[in-house]
Amino acid sequence: MKPSLLRFILALMLLPVLWTAAAAQAVSFPELGSALPGRTDVTYLDLARMVIPDLAEDKDGFYKGGLPIQMRHIEGPDSGGSPPETSGIFNAAVLAIKAGGKDRLTMLFDLGDSPDSAEGYAVLALYDITVKPKLLDAVNVALDRGTYFREPGKLSVSANDDVLITMSAHFNSSQNYVITPLIMIRDDKFELIDMIYTFDENLCAYSRKQDVALQTVADGQPYAAIKVTVTDSTVLNGESCDDTPPKPESHEISVTYHWDKKTSRYTKDSDALDKLAGENANRF
């Protein structure tokens, strides 16, 4: 199956998640040619062209352009592939956030396949739209074939700051592999907090699913703690198969990220999610 078709099918599977996020946290998918709320002088296409300068609509309502501007990968200089020579998008996910006490707008563009990497290429862009729109930062957040905002899209870690949640994934007939980055904004620049790796399987005799839940916990620090809980569940399918199925069970793996004033970054209180990632890699 072609990666582009895989991305399309995955997008359809994620629509309920995206719609829930839109209702709960104001993730939206406006027409690129439409004006920003309360503005008549700026469209979302104007913002998108700050990332892809020659982006234009074709006769089918699809937006195409050339290379995006140069940008770093959220994971670091040694990560990520090159952008596709021709960028194509139908729309973009839009999410308003708080950063350093200021109103900011983020847009997420999945540009498709990278020519030299199994990962796709997806741009997370940060804008100041209070007066004349300005692109403040842009990073490639693709860690797999398809990239989206993950419910709930953002977490409020202070009265002045939100943390963003994206996800990259790919799947085949029986496996679904998901990477969930937590991203904060400091001095109008994106910073990676950490990445959560989960892996679902749907086999003949049983299915195993790893659900991620996130919440903030006030702990007296400038930024609230972030608790990540992965519920790892094995459920029998009731089918008669050659292999002996495992016992049905469900357990939680929790890690809390606390703000460390000395290092000026979030640190986690356990390596439990790293161990889970290692176990998942061995199953994949």
Secondary structure, 3 states (H helix, E strand, C coil): CCHHHHHHHHHHHHHHHHHHHHHHHCCECCCCCCECCCCCCCEHHHHHCCCCCCCEECCCCCEEECCCCCCEECCCCCCCCCCCCCEEECCCEEEEEEECCEEEEEEEEEEEECCCCCCEEEEEEEEECCCCCEEEEEEECCCCCEEEEEEEEEEEEECCEEEEEEEEEEECCCEEEEEEEEEEEECCEEEEEEEEEEEEEECCCEEEEEEEEEEEECCCCCCCEEEEEEEEEEEECCCCCCCCCCCCEEEEEEEEEEEECCCCEEEECCCHHHHHHHHHHHHC
